[in-house]
Amino acid sequence: MKIKGIKRGKNIEISEEMNIPDGQELVIEITKEQLMKNKERHLQLDEVW
């Protein structure tokens, strides 16, 4: 299952309804997406070619 949420202090606010009972333990994996501007992406591609 993949869901989105927003961190607010020590809490994570889930943006959709989940069919999980209260008190259920969850394991959360945090990933960070690296965003690049198109210009930066083109510069890096030019270095490869």
C-alpha positions as CSV (number, residue, x, y, z in Angstrom):
1,M,0.0,0.0,0.0
2,K,1.3,3.4,-0.9
3,I,-0.2,6.6,0.7
4,K,0.7,10.2,1.0
5,G,0.8,12.3,4.2
6,I,2.1,15.5,5.7
7,K,4.4,15.7,8.7
8,R,3.2,18.0,11.4
9,G,5.5,18.0,14.4
10,K,5.7,14.3,15.5
11,N,2.5,13.4,13.7
12,I,1.9,12.4,10.1
13,E,-1.5,13.5,8.7
14,I,-2.7,10.9,6.1
15,S,-4.5,12.4,3.1
16,E,-6.9,9.6,2.5
17,E,-9.0,7.2,4.5
18,M,-7.3,3.9,5.6
19,N,-9.1,0.7,6.5
20,I,-6.7,0.1,9.5
21,P,-7.9,-0.2,13.1
22,D,-6.8,2.4,15.6
23,G,-3.7,1.3,17.6
24,Q,-2.4,-0.8,14.7
25,E,1.4,-0.5,14.5
26,L,2.7,0.6,11.1
27,V,6.2,0.7,9.5
28,I,6.8,3.8,7.5
29,E,9.6,4.1,4.9
30,I,10.6,7.7,4.0
31,T,12.0,8.4,0.6
32,K,13.3,11.7,-0.7
33,E,12.7,12.5,-4.4
34,Q,15.3,14.7,-6.0
35,L,13.8,17.3,-8.2
36,M,15.8,19.0,-10.9
37,K,15.0,21.9,-13.1
38,N,14.9,21.1,-16.8
39,K,18.0,23.2,-17.4
40,E,20.0,21.3,-14.8
41,R,18.9,18.0,-16.3
42,H,19.9,19.0,-19.8
43,L,23.3,20.1,-18.5
44,Q,23.9,16.8,-17.0
45,L,22.8,14.9,-20.1
46,D,25.1,17.1,-22.2
47,E,28.1,16.0,-20.0
48,V,27.3,12.4,-20.7
49,W,27.0,12.9,-24.5
